[in-house]
Amino acid sequence: MASDNPFENAEAVLFDLDDTLMRSTYADTLAIHCSIDALRQHQNIEKDDEDLRGMIRYIKKGLNRPSPDSYLFNELLEKLGIGDLSLATRMGIVYRDVVVATMRLYADAIPFLREMYSIGVRTGLVSNGEEFIQREKIIRSEILDYFNTIHVSGMKDDSMKKPYTMIFDRALEALEVSPDEAIYIGDRLDTDILGANKAGLFSIRILREDGRYNDETEENVFKNANWEQEYPNIEIKSKDELKPKMEINSLKELMPYFASIEN
Ligand SMILES: [Mg+2]
């Protein structure tokens, strides 16, 4: 019996946040739509919505500020040749309000975290992103107390981000567990799965019904990712390093494995 359960020795479960526990992309996409609507109410712009969304995503990627909303839209307006700080701020407010109003945990998140707590499996969050933004999401969704440890990469030091192993190592150290006693659940192959595999954790890819990266495969990520630019010095020799140990659609699928564990 014991050998049938890959989690027999599991002491800890670590999670990605966005699109793993929380419907972040959905909220972000909706918020960007609404802020573009706010822009159109105040300005005639020749570009179509898709172009504008592309520009916003591009600027967003390059921003390293704690609360980027108004900065983000100000940079967009500058690119469009519009100098209007009030409009940028207005768009920032719309974006923020919509994100806050629509960001939700997936329905299985709290039941699963509760189950881990009740059977004595320790939990950790390992997230790439800006410290305060990620913590705001955790606090607003009232899951702070479900984690034994929280590790957010911050934006300053790339070596702290997934797929580099340092952030996983620190989380394991804080939980006092070894990599082979830990599971990592995330939605992205090039950050979550690659990083967890490199750090020696049992990697689980979660494919949510609205998952942003569901179409990605080990083959196309290995081939198409801009490794040098996105993750300098990462060593990746084969697509197999991007392969999760398990794929799930919902955290519920893991419950039966854990139900049989005595900790
Ligand atoms: Mg994610």
Boltz pocket constraint, residues with backbone or C-beta under 6 A from the ligand:
constraints:
  - pocket:
      binder: B
      contacts: [[A, 16], [A, 17], [A, 18], [A, 19], [A, 20], [A, 186], [A, 187], [A, 188]]
      max_distance: 6.0
